[in-house]
Amino acid sequence: MKQVLPIQSGSKTKENAFLGRLIVLTGPSGVGKGTLLQALLKRHPEVYYSVSATTRSPRPGEINGKNYYFISRTKFEQLVSEGEFLEWAEFAGNYYGTPREAVLNQVQSGKLVVLEIELKGARQIRASLPGTLSIFVLPPSVKELERRIRGRAQDSDEAIAVRLRQAEEEIQAAGEFDVQIVNDDLENALHDIEATLFN
């Protein structure tokens, strides 16, 4: 049986039966975590999305404070030393972290809070907050994953090769997580996430 973090306000109805819980969405780079999350948030505005901080450069169309908090490496390291992250990890030469206070405040106020984070961070959350529901998103195949990563047109061939090697290693960890969802079709994968969260 999965432990549910306590609900601080509201009654348990069908609409809020799983509120007051932390959800981790993870999987390899390029698997479609961000696309799935945006579709989930569009359908379920009551879900709170925790914006992560990162030292990487923004991708075209990304907005500071909406997609990520884009900060310097020095500032990130300062926040780490001050204990301001619930989890943090280095991935592809950049730091990523989840601001502690905002997440815990939202969970304690009865919200369903979703984190979209890398594997190392997801493992940290599972270890420190065992009541967290963890979802691992898988690609239909490594070949399809490569096509998606190349489709971003932002990485060199060398960087893509590194991401693919790392993705193959990360896929081996899928069994560590509560739920595994294959993102072969956006609508089907989104339905599977909704069924996990709301049924």
DAJO-V289075 format. One record per backbone hydrogen bond with DSSP energy under -1.0 kcal/mol. CO is the residue of the C=O (numbers start at 1). NH is the residue of the N-H. E is the energy in kcal/mol with one decimal. If there is no record, write none. Layout:
# DAJO-V289075
{{CO,NH,E} {CO,NH,E}}
This chain:
# DAJO-V289075
{{16,19,-1.5} {21,113,-2.8} {22,133,-2.2} {23,115,-2.9} {24,135,-3.2} {25,117,-1.7} {26,137,-3.4} {28,31,-1.7} {32,36,-2.5} {33,37,-2.7} {34,38,-2.5} {35,39,-2.0} {36,40,-2.4} {37,41,-2.7} {38,42,-1.9} {39,43,-1.8} {40,44,-2.2} {44,47,-2.1} {48,114,-2.9} {52,69,-2.4} {53,97,-2.4} {54,71,-2.7} {59,62,-2.3} {63,66,-1.8} {63,67,-2.4} {68,65,-3.4} {69,54,-2.6} {72,76,-2.4} {73,77,-2.6} {74,78,-1.9} {75,79,-2.3} {76,80,-2.3} {77,81,-2.2} {78,82,-1.4} {79,84,-2.6} {80,83,-1.8} {84,100,-2.6} {87,98,-2.4} {89,96,-2.6} {91,94,-2.0} {94,91,-3.3} {95,55,-1.9} {96,89,-2.5} {97,53,-3.0} {98,86,-3.4} {99,103,-1.1} {100,104,-2.3} {101,105,-2.4} {102,106,-1.9} {103,107,-2.5} {104,108,-2.5} {105,109,-1.3} {106,111,-2.4} {107,110,-1.8} {111,21,-1.1} {112,48,-2.8} {113,23,-3.3} {114,50,-2.1} {115,25,-3.4} {118,122,-2.4} {119,123,-2.5} {120,124,-1.9} {121,125,-2.4} {122,126,-2.4} {123,127,-2.1} {124,128,-2.4} {125,129,-3.0} {129,132,-2.1} {133,24,-2.8} {134,179,-1.8} {135,26,-2.8} {136,181,-2.6} {138,183,-3.2} {141,145,-1.9} {142,146,-2.5} {143,147,-2.0} {144,148,-2.3} {145,149,-2.5} {146,150,-2.7} {147,151,-1.9} {150,153,-1.4} {156,160,-2.5} {157,161,-2.3} {158,162,-2.1} {159,163,-2.5} {160,164,-2.6} {161,165,-2.3} {162,166,-2.5} {163,167,-2.6} {164,168,-2.3} {165,169,-1.7} {166,170,-2.6} {167,171,-2.6} {170,173,-2.0} {171,174,-1.6} {173,176,-2.3} {174,177,-1.8} {179,136,-3.2} {181,138,-3.2} {182,184,-1.4} {185,189,-2.8} {186,190,-2.7} {187,191,-2.3} {188,192,-2.2} {189,193,-2.0} {190,194,-2.8} {191,195,-2.6} {192,196,-1.8} {193,197,-2.3} {194,198,-3.1} {195,199,-1.4}}
